[in-house]
Amino acid sequence: MNESTLFNSTVPELLLLARGKVRDIYELDDALLIVATDRISCFDVVLPTPIPDKGRLLTHLSRFWFKQTESIVRNHFLTMDLELAVGHWESLQPLKGRAMVVQKAHPLPVEAVVRGYLSGSAWKEYRQTGAVCGIPLPRGLRETAEGGLATTLTGCSIGDRLKTEANQRRAERAAERERAAQERKESVQ
């Protein structure tokens, strides 16, 4: 590994809350520090060889899209200026450009997938059932037909596969009906 590669972050001044497949999460008083490492995962397995500067790229892409979509949906991004947020610590220097400070929030363990085209596993499911993730679709669609379908995946811990969950079944749970509709709407905006 070269100097610009970060497999695991170390910030002894902070409590490490979680080490995920790619990101490490530390607790600040009223916020969180999220560090995007250079780890790579494939089929929910963390591979031994990191990709140099991958974490920096992920962090900058995330910041870009948080800023681009903040007028559509509120997000948790606060700053990437670590010194402004926590002060000057030597342990933070390797994290510059690959870490952000975010508001604490209750995570929604769901990943929204907006399908612009009917292909792959969605095409296979449509051919078998006429639906994608439990959402009925019109008959006669062709593979790679343009769509605008928002589906969800439930997030799982390392070692578990992301599991497809039908929007329809999810929306049937009264407490989540409105939230599921809002997710689908915001996903395709």
Secondary structure, DSSP 4 states (H G I P E B T S, - for coil): --TT--SS---TTSEEEEE-SSEEEEE-SSEEEEEE-S--EETTEE-SS--TTHHHHHHHHHHHHHHHHTTTS---EEES-HHHHH---GGGGGGTTTEEEEE------EEEEEEEE--HHHHHHHHHHSEETTEE--TT--TT-EEEEEEEEE---TTSPPEEE-HHHHHHSGGGHHHHHHHHHHHH-
